[in-house]
């Protein structure tokens, strides 16, 4: 493994919220020097980073890798390669596979496959209930022993208050986070946001209330029982306010938001394009504004993609019948820059904190700073890339993405994992 010198980059300090021009020297798997004016040593690989941001490796704690059972859509290998191409050194994969990740053996299998793939680092999330059926708790202790970093039945919410209460109670001693897909099922069943556009298009609606009722119930349970609770892919105005109030009380409640819920509204579905169908659905502009406000004031902790691959033939059917979900790992940096940095809502360091430190905190992984003694997990970003999204050459197996042809203001240009350049333009 060659030593690396990254020269003349803008090093991102996510804690101080600042950028500073410096060189970064990597030896073996570790950062050994960060200061200006470093001269290349013999045999050192030099990366010219003038005009680039040098960030801690990006982390996405909400992706779907489809393995086992959906390998025709994505695998741990292809999804890990897509992550690297988007600047992500680490991803946490959801358990809604076939069979689900609801046993210690299943969790260990993810680690084995990721090690074999030699792509991005993968952290498995275990299922809350056996078979994700919402009835009987899965074996938390065994999955923690196997390496589960959190627990979720993502794709469906845990509808039973009794089961959710038991899950919080049993998980608390392990210190692991419970990640809830907040959707009250008896109010569900729709395929897009319930409102003006669903009525105009003649499509069954999915009300914001379905998300908000479950968030409100779960916060009451956390208030009574305790535990660490994380709202997955938050999408509604009232949902953000509920989390804000819980945080003000000192409850261990966190949340995340996806780029599509910041950049798109339900009006995008006007031509019935199924690449705009996802769960939670695209909402109206007032919800988008509330999500951005939640990002600005720190109510929203993490930025995630909810990368959800599907085969073309699954999406090329009528809107009502098509599966929910889109992909976006490989253009996520540009999407979030367009939504948050370009309009002035966040600085680059603040945005990158939501893609590095905050997600690591949620899943209980150590933070990685661009500083001596830290693991050399780094992402190089061009903050003025001005590039056009072209999905044809993407690493992901799937192409269900609504962003093809979009002009984005930034992109990841290199990903370094454990001191090795794993991907670069």
QUIFENWO-V317113 format. One record per residue. N is the residue number from 0. SS is DSSP state (~ for helix, > for strand, _ for the rest). PHI is phi in radians with two decimals (none if undefined). Layout:
# QUIFENWO-V317113
[[N & SS & PHI] [N & SS & PHI]]
This chain:
# QUIFENWO-V317113
[[0 & _ & none] [1 & _ & -1.29] [2 & _ & -1.23] [3 & > & -2.24] [4 & > & -2.15] [5 & > & -1.67] [6 & > & -1.86] [7 & > & 1.14] [8 & > & -1.49] [9 & > & -1.70] [10 & > & -1.31] [11 & > & -1.61] [12 & > & -1.80] [13 & _ & -1.29] [14 & _ & -1.39] [15 & _ & -1.36] [16 & _ & 1.26] [17 & > & -2.30] [18 & > & -2.03] [19 & > & -2.52] [20 & > & -1.32] [21 & > & -2.85] [22 & > & -1.73] [23 & > & -2.22] [24 & > & -1.81] [25 & > & -2.05] [26 & > & -2.24] [27 & _ & 1.00] [28 & _ & -1.87] [29 & > & -2.22] [30 & > & -1.35] [31 & > & -1.98] [32 & > & -2.58] [33 & > & -2.42] [34 & > & -2.89] [35 & _ & -1.33] [36 & _ & 1.43] [37 & _ & -1.27] [38 & _ & -1.64] [39 & _ & -1.10] [40 & _ & -1.60] [41 & _ & -1.03] [42 & _ & 1.40] [43 & _ & -1.41] [44 & > & -1.37] [45 & > & -1.80] [46 & > & -1.94] [47 & > & -1.33] [48 & _ & -2.07] [49 & _ & -1.00] [50 & _ & 1.44] [51 & > & -1.84] [52 & > & -1.54] [53 & > & -1.93] [54 & > & -1.92] [55 & > & -0.95] [56 & _ & -0.97] [57 & > & -1.24] [58 & > & -2.28] [59 & > & -2.04] [60 & > & -1.64] [61 & > & -2.53] [62 & > & -2.32] [63 & > & -2.05] [64 & _ & -1.76] [65 & _ & 1.17] [66 & _ & -1.86] [67 & _ & -1.57] [68 & _ & 1.73] [69 & _ & -2.23] [70 & _ & -1.11] [71 & _ & -1.27] [72 & _ & -1.65] [73 & _ & -2.90] [74 & _ & -2.29] [75 & ~ & -1.08] [76 & ~ & -1.18] [77 & ~ & -1.17] [78 & ~ & -1.18] [79 & ~ & -1.16] [80 & ~ & -1.21] [81 & ~ & -1.09] [82 & ~ & -1.06] [83 & ~ & -1.01] [84 & ~ & -1.20] [85 & _ & -1.71] [86 & _ & 1.65] [87 & > & -1.65] [88 & > & -1.49] [89 & > & -2.40] [90 & > & -2.41] [91 & > & -1.93] [92 & > & -1.72] [93 & _ & -1.33] [94 & _ & -1.58] [95 & _ & -1.46] [96 & _ & -1.79] [97 & _ & -2.24] [98 & _ & -1.27] [99 & _ & -1.18] [100 & _ & -1.45] [101 & _ & -2.16] [102 & _ & -2.40] [103 & ~ & -1.05] [104 & ~ & -1.06] [105 & ~ & -1.13] [106 & ~ & -1.11] [107 & ~ & -1.11] [108 & ~ & -1.10] [109 & ~ & -1.06] [110 & ~ & -1.09] [111 & ~ & -1.11] [112 & ~ & -1.14] [113 & ~ & -1.15] [114 & ~ & -1.10] [115 & ~ & -1.19] [116 & ~ & -1.20] [117 & _ & 1.01] [118 & _ & -1.95] [119 & _ & -1.17] [120 & > & -1.26] [121 & > & -2.08] [122 & > & -1.96] [123 & > & -1.39] [124 & _ & -1.79] [125 & > & -1.47] [126 & _ & -1.29] [127 & _ & -1.28] [128 & > & -2.12] [129 & ~ & -1.08] [130 & ~ & 1.15] [131 & ~ & 0.94] [132 & _ & -1.55] [133 & _ & 1.38] [134 & _ & -1.95] [135 & _ & -2.06] [136 & > & -1.07] [137 & _ & -1.29] [138 & _ & -1.47] [139 & ~ & -1.04] [140 & ~ & -1.06] [141 & ~ & -1.17] [142 & ~ & -1.22] [143 & ~ & -1.06] [144 & ~ & -1.05] [145 & ~ & -1.34] [146 & _ & 1.99] [147 & _ & -1.08] [148 & _ & -1.68] [149 & > & -3.07] [150 & > & -2.43] [151 & > & -2.79] [152 & _ & -1.84] [153 & _ & -0.76] [154 & _ & 1.88] [155 & _ & -2.48] [156 & _ & -1.60] [157 & _ & -1.37] [158 & _ & -1.32] [159 & _ & -1.32] [160 & ~ & -1.10] [161 & ~ & -1.11] [162 & ~ & -1.15] [163 & ~ & -1.13] [164 & ~ & -1.08] [165 & ~ & -1.12] [166 & ~ & -1.09] [167 & ~ & -1.08] [168 & ~ & -1.16] [169 & ~ & -1.32] [170 & ~ & -1.39] [171 & ~ & -0.94] [172 & _ & -1.11] [173 & _ & -1.46] [174 & _ & 1.24] [175 & _ & -1.58] [176 & > & -1.52] [177 & > & -1.74] [178 & > & -1.85] [179 & > & -1.85] [180 & _ & -1.43] [181 & _ & -1.53] [182 & _ & -2.71] [183 & _ & -1.20] [184 & ~ & -1.13] [185 & ~ & -1.30] [186 & ~ & -1.78] [187 & _ & -1.56] [188 & _ & 1.63] [189 & _ & -1.48] [190 & _ & -2.14] [191 & > & -2.73] [192 & > & -1.00] [193 & _ & -1.36] [194 & _ & 3.09] [195 & ~ & -1.02] [196 & ~ & -1.26] [197 & ~ & -1.13] [198 & ~ & -1.16] [199 & ~ & -1.09] [200 & ~ & -1.51] [201 & _ & 1.24] [202 & _ & -1.91] [203 & _ & -1.15] [204 & > & -1.65] [205 & > & -2.06] [206 & _ & -1.28] [207 & ~ & -1.02] [208 & ~ & -1.02] [209 & ~ & -1.08] [210 & ~ & -1.29] [211 & ~ & -1.21] [212 & ~ & -1.09] [213 & ~ & -1.23] [214 & ~ & -1.06] [215 & ~ & -1.09] [216 & ~ & -1.07] [217 & ~ & -1.15] [218 & ~ & -1.12] [219 & ~ & -1.08] [220 & ~ & -1.15] [221 & ~ & -1.10] [222 & ~ & -1.05] [223 & ~ & -1.46] [224 & ~ & -1.79] [225 & _ & 1.70] [226 & _ & 1.79] [227 & > & -1.77] [228 & > & -2.24] [229 & > & -2.24] [230 & > & -1.48] [231 & _ & -1.27] [232 & _ & 0.50] [233 & _ & -1.10] [234 & _ & -2.47] [235 & _ & -2.17] [236 & ~ & -1.08] [237 & ~ & -1.18] [238 & ~ & -1.04] [239 & ~ & -1.09] [240 & ~ & -1.14] [241 & ~ & -1.09] [242 & ~ & -1.14] [243 & ~ & -1.03] [244 & ~ & -1.15] [245 & ~ & -1.10] [246 & ~ & -1.13] [247 & ~ & -1.10] [248 & _ & -1.42] [249 & _ & 1.56] [250 & _ & -1.29] [251 & _ & -1.45] [252 & > & -2.06] [253 & > & -2.27] [254 & > & -2.72] [255 & > & -2.50] [256 & > & -2.43] [257 & > & -1.75] [258 & _ & -1.10] [259 & ~ & -1.15] [260 & ~ & -1.41] [261 & ~ & -1.75] [262 & ~ & -1.91] [263 & _ & -2.21] [264 & _ & -2.16] [265 & ~ & -1.13] [266 & ~ & -1.12] [267 & ~ & -1.11] [268 & ~ & -1.49] [269 & ~ & -0.93] [270 & ~ & -1.83] [271 & _ & 1.09] [272 & _ & -1.25] [273 & ~ & -1.24] [274 & ~ & -1.25] [275 & ~ & -1.84] [276 & _ & -1.76] [277 & _ & -2.61] [278 & _ & -2.22] [279 & _ & -1.09] [280 & _ & -1.34] [281 & _ & -1.06] [282 & _ & -1.84] [283 & _ & -1.42] [284 & ~ & -1.09] [285 & ~ & -1.15] [286 & ~ & -1.22] [287 & ~ & -1.02] [288 & ~ & -1.08] [289 & ~ & -1.20] [290 & ~ & -1.13] [291 & ~ & -1.10] [292 & ~ & -1.08] [293 & ~ & -1.16] [294 & ~ & -1.19] [295 & ~ & -1.10] [296 & _ & -1.63] [297 & _ & 1.54] [298 & _ & -1.11] [299 & _ & -1.51] [300 & _ & -1.55] [301 & > & -2.15] [302 & > & -1.87] [303 & > & -2.36] [304 & _ & -1.76] [305 & _ & 0.91] [306 & > & -0.94] [307 & > & -2.33] [308 & _ & -1.26] [309 & _ & -2.46] [310 & _ & -1.18] [311 & ~ & -1.03] [312 & ~ & -1.17] [313 & ~ & -1.22] [314 & ~ & -1.51] [315 & _ & -1.55] [316 & _ & -2.35] [317 & _ & -1.06] [318 & _ & -0.99] [319 & _ & -1.05] [320 & _ & -1.54] [321 & _ & -1.21] [322 & _ & -1.25] [323 & _ & -1.52] [324 & _ & 2.30] [325 & _ & -2.41] [326 & _ & -1.83] [327 & _ & -3.02] [328 & ~ & -0.97] [329 & ~ & -1.41] [330 & ~ & -2.26] [331 & ~ & -1.07] [332 & ~ & -1.02] [333 & ~ & -1.15] [334 & ~ & -1.13] [335 & ~ & -1.17] [336 & ~ & -1.10] [337 & ~ & -1.14] [338 & ~ & -1.36] [339 & ~ & -2.12] [340 & ~ & -1.47] [341 & _ & -1.00] [342 & _ & -1.38] [343 & _ & 1.54] [344 & _ & -1.27] [345 & _ & -2.40] [346 & _ & -1.40] [347 & ~ & -1.03] [348 & ~ & -1.04] [349 & ~ & -1.20] [350 & ~ & -1.14] [351 & ~ & -1.22] [352 & ~ & -1.06] [353 & _ & -1.32] [354 & _ & -2.00] [355 & _ & -2.35] [356 & ~ & -1.10] [357 & ~ & -1.08] [358 & ~ & -1.13] [359 & ~ & -1.11] [360 & ~ & -1.06] [361 & ~ & -1.09] [362 & ~ & -1.63] [363 & _ & 1.29] [364 & _ & -1.85] [365 & _ & -1.11] [366 & _ & -1.23] [367 & _ & -2.18] [368 & _ & -1.80] [369 & _ & -1.47] [370 & _ & -2.72] [371 & _ & -0.97] [372 & _ & 1.60] [373 & _ & -1.60] [374 & > & -1.05] [375 & _ & -1.44] [376 & _ & -1.90] [377 & > & -2.36] [378 & > & -2.18] [379 & > & -1.73] [380 & > & -2.21] [381 & > & -1.63] [382 & _ & -1.38] [383 & _ & -2.32] [384 & _ & -1.21] [385 & _ & 0.87] [386 & > & -2.00] [387 & > & -1.86] [388 & _ & -1.17] [389 & _ & -2.31] [390 & ~ & -1.35] [391 & ~ & -1.12] [392 & ~ & -1.81] [393 & _ & -1.21] [394 & _ & -1.33] [395 & _ & -1.04] [396 & _ & -1.26] [397 & _ & -1.84] [398 & _ & -2.33] [399 & _ & -1.40] [400 & _ & -2.34] [401 & _ & -1.52] [402 & _ & -1.74] [403 & _ & -1.00] [404 & _ & 1.57] [405 & _ & -1.20] [406 & > & -1.61] [407 & > & -2.11] [408 & _ & -1.52] [409 & _ & -2.77] [410 & > & -2.86] [411 & > & -1.28] [412 & > & -2.12] [413 & > & -2.82] [414 & > & -2.28] [415 & > & -2.00] [416 & > & -2.18] [417 & _ & 0.90] [418 & _ & 1.39] [419 & > & -2.11] [420 & > & -1.24] [421 & > & -1.62] [422 & > & -2.78] [423 & > & -2.71] [424 & _ & -1.15]]
